[in-house]
Amino acid sequence: QVRLAESGGGLVQPGGSLRLACEVLDTLPSVYTIDWYHQPPGEQREWVAYWTRGGSPQYADSVKGRFTISRDDAKNTVYLQMNSLKPEDTGVYYCNAAGAWGNSWGQGTQVTVSS
């Protein structure tokens, strides 16, 4: 089992920015992926972005050009930089790590985009 801790959510106005963090609290194998997911209120969880070492980041069409996924090795943390936020970006954001052990979810962080 791998523990993850998300942070960085909050209330922001439309057009604003937030940076979410997914800290990996345990040692990971050399090959793994990190994904961010978004769960709007009352809806199902949807995939947002993907990161793996040595690969190209991938993004859902709804966030391309606005969100950027990156990793800081020194902090063992994967970030999701969210710019030009829209009301429909509101919801709980989760990170997921997948590898030889299976996959693990964080507890989520709430993002609210509202004026």
C-alpha positions as CSV (number, residue, x, y, z in Angstrom):
1,Q,0.0,0.0,0.0
2,V,1.2,3.5,-0.9
3,R,-0.1,6.5,1.0
4,L,-0.9,9.7,-0.8
5,A,-1.8,13.1,0.6
6,E,-3.4,15.8,-1.5
7,S,-3.5,19.5,-0.6
8,G,-3.9,22.9,-2.2
9,G,-7.6,23.1,-2.8
10,G,-9.7,26.1,-1.9
11,L,-12.1,28.7,-3.1
12,V,-11.1,30.7,-6.2
13,Q,-12.8,33.1,-8.6
14,P,-13.4,32.1,-12.2
15,G,-10.2,32.8,-14.2
16,G,-8.1,32.2,-11.1
17,S,-5.4,29.6,-10.4
18,L,-4.6,26.9,-7.9
19,R,-1.8,24.4,-7.5
20,L,-2.7,21.0,-6.1
21,A,-0.1,18.8,-4.5
22,C,0.0,15.0,-4.2
23,E,2.7,14.0,-1.8
24,V,3.8,10.4,-1.9
25,L,4.4,9.3,1.7
26,D,5.9,5.9,1.0
27,T,8.7,4.5,-1.2
28,L,7.5,3.8,-4.7
29,P,8.9,1.2,-7.2
30,S,10.9,2.6,-10.1
31,V,7.9,2.2,-12.5
32,Y,4.7,3.9,-11.5
33,T,2.1,6.4,-12.8
34,I,0.3,9.2,-11.1
35,D,-3.1,10.4,-12.2
36,W,-5.3,13.2,-11.1
37,Y,-9.1,12.8,-11.1
38,H,-11.9,15.2,-10.6
39,Q,-15.3,14.4,-9.1
40,P,-17.9,17.2,-9.6
41,P,-20.7,17.5,-7.1
42,G,-23.2,14.6,-7.5
43,E,-21.3,13.1,-10.5
44,Q,-18.8,10.3,-11.1
45,R,-15.1,10.7,-10.8
46,E,-13.4,11.6,-14.1
47,W,-9.8,11.4,-15.2
48,V,-7.9,14.7,-15.6
49,A,-4.2,14.2,-16.1
50,Y,-1.5,11.5,-16.1
51,W,2.3,11.5,-15.3
52,T,4.9,8.9,-15.5
53,R,8.7,9.1,-15.4
54,G,10.2,9.3,-18.9
55,G,6.8,9.7,-20.5
56,S,4.7,12.6,-21.8
57,P,2.0,14.0,-19.6
58,Q,-1.5,13.4,-20.8
59,Y,-4.6,15.6,-20.2
60,A,-8.3,15.4,-20.6
61,D,-9.6,17.6,-23.4
62,S,-11.5,19.7,-20.9
63,V,-8.3,20.9,-19.2
64,K,-5.7,20.9,-22.1
65,G,-3.9,24.2,-22.2
66,R,-5.1,25.2,-18.7
67,F,-3.7,22.5,-16.4
68,T,-0.1,21.2,-16.1
69,I,1.0,18.1,-14.2
70,S,4.6,17.9,-12.9
71,R,6.7,16.2,-10.3
72,D,9.3,17.5,-7.8
73,D,11.6,14.5,-7.0
74,A,13.1,16.3,-4.0
75,K,9.7,16.7,-2.4
76,N,8.3,13.4,-3.7
77,T,5.3,15.3,-4.8
78,V,3.3,15.5,-8.0
79,Y,1.6,18.9,-8.7
80,L,-1.4,19.9,-10.7
81,Q,-1.2,23.5,-11.7
82,M,-4.7,24.7,-12.6
83,N,-5.0,28.0,-14.5
84,S,-8.0,29.8,-16.1
85,L,-10.3,27.9,-13.7
86,K,-14.0,27.6,-14.6
87,P,-17.1,27.0,-12.4
88,E,-17.3,23.5,-13.9
89,D,-13.9,22.7,-12.5
90,T,-15.5,22.7,-9.1
91,G,-15.3,19.4,-7.2
92,V,-13.0,17.1,-5.2
93,Y,-9.7,16.3,-6.8
94,Y,-8.0,13.0,-6.1
95,C,-4.6,11.7,-7.0
96,N,-4.0,8.0,-7.8
97,A,-0.7,6.1,-7.9
98,A,-0.5,2.9,-9.8
99,G,2.3,0.3,-10.0
100,A,3.3,-3.2,-9.2
101,W,1.5,-3.1,-5.8
102,G,-1.8,-2.1,-7.4
103,N,-3.1,1.4,-7.0
104,S,-3.7,3.8,-4.2
105,W,-5.9,6.9,-3.7
106,G,-5.5,10.0,-1.7
107,Q,-8.2,11.5,0.5
108,G,-9.0,14.3,-2.0
109,T,-8.9,18.1,-1.9
110,Q,-11.9,20.3,-2.5
111,V,-11.8,23.0,-5.3
112,T,-14.6,25.5,-5.6
113,V,-14.6,28.0,-8.5
114,S,-17.2,30.7,-7.8
115,S,-17.6,34.4,-7.8
